[in-house]
């Protein structure tokens, strides 16, 4: 028996009924000649209407590139991200994202800092961009590594009032270790610094870039104020600097070559549950092509699950086909939310095996960079961060009982049993943190 909905109407002989109920109802023409009051019983199914919020289909009209903002805390990374969307929205190339919408977590708004990475999209005349806004605070460096590992190029944001700060140096170091070869510098807060200060900071930044393996004399530096652009004042430092920055990104950061012919692989960044539909995993597709209806496998933490991709979206737009480089969400059938963890990978069945050993170059920060002041002792337990994966490790070196922190790099062999065991392998100097990845390569599982 069809369910029904009761609605109370006032009718008049001259027109349609008017609803007086609080819920939206359907007006039914009245044939009564005189005013009257009565109840109308309507089938629930007759209230069905087309969904006005139906999602759009993503049209792949331009090359896609992943970039993002890195740099010290409070130097204006999120403000710049919001300013970019505002300026491009005026040309109908983006949707405006306010500062509060980017840093939307209660803790982020309460403290006024970015904690988790945030993703926005926009386009220029030449390319479509997926933009990752990374946290700058030292306490959330793991989240910064997660965000940077998805980038093809980076925008280093430096406040002209402060110059290079500890996290400026650390982010540059990590970006180079992860494999970010192309960087554009945005010298922010230029409205609060004089010309001499701007020149000194630019010289300092070029030396710092050269020190970390970049071509400091060739890296473009754009001077401006993201806040001016966001507030619509001082166009020379505001809107014009944003447009110049985007033109520089278009020309300086090349369109990456994607591995489309290889089996698909996506490290999982986040996991969500949609009641009645299934589990959604998000991340950046490192290689290959994924289509709706394809079989897939989720691998990691000594577990694996086989399933089917039942839907794909990118920035809330439906994708018929996801390609390497896309930041996507994949709806997976028959997998529970608590079965999947960040750090697992989504891949083609049978193409990825789990390993408990790998060799990596490791790095420890110097005292001047905010790193250790004391030697590293045996049984030291560092936090190992690989793209989206973070696990505790343990030092099982043979030989000296401690290492001096005067040396900085080494090669190690990792045995990733639980907890991870580390054995020294041909280390000529010292210490550790994030395993590097060659540009364009995929993380090894």
Secondary structure as UniProt FT lines:
FT   STRAND          4..12
FT   TURN            13..14
FT   STRAND          15..19
FT   STRAND          36..43
FT   HELIX           44..47
FT   TURN            52..53
FT   STRAND          63..70
FT   TURN            73..74
FT   HELIX           77..89
FT   TURN            90..92
FT   HELIX           99..102
FT   HELIX           106..111
FT   STRAND          118..123
FT   STRAND          127..133
FT   HELIX           138..140
FT   HELIX           141..148
FT   TURN            149..150
FT   STRAND          154..159
FT   TURN            160..162
FT   HELIX           166..178
FT   STRAND          183..188
FT   HELIX           190..192
FT   HELIX           195..211
FT   TURN            212..213
FT   TURN            216..218
FT   STRAND          221..223
FT   HELIX           226..231
FT   TURN            235..238
FT   HELIX           239..252
FT   STRAND          265..267
FT   STRAND          270..274
FT   TURN            275..277
FT   STRAND          278..287
FT   STRAND          289..291
FT   TURN            292..293
FT   STRAND          295..300
FT   TURN            301..302
FT   STRAND          303..314
FT   TURN            315..316
FT   STRAND          317..318
FT   STRAND          321..323
FT   TURN            324..325
FT   STRAND          327..332
FT   TURN            333..334
FT   HELIX           337..339
FT   TURN            342..343
FT   STRAND          345..347
FT   TURN            349..350
FT   STRAND          357..363
FT   HELIX           367..369
FT   STRAND          376..377
FT   TURN            378..379
FT   STRAND          383..386
FT   TURN            387..388
FT   STRAND          389..395
FT   STRAND          402..403
FT   TURN            405..406
FT   STRAND          409..415
FT   STRAND          420..424
FT   TURN            439..440
//
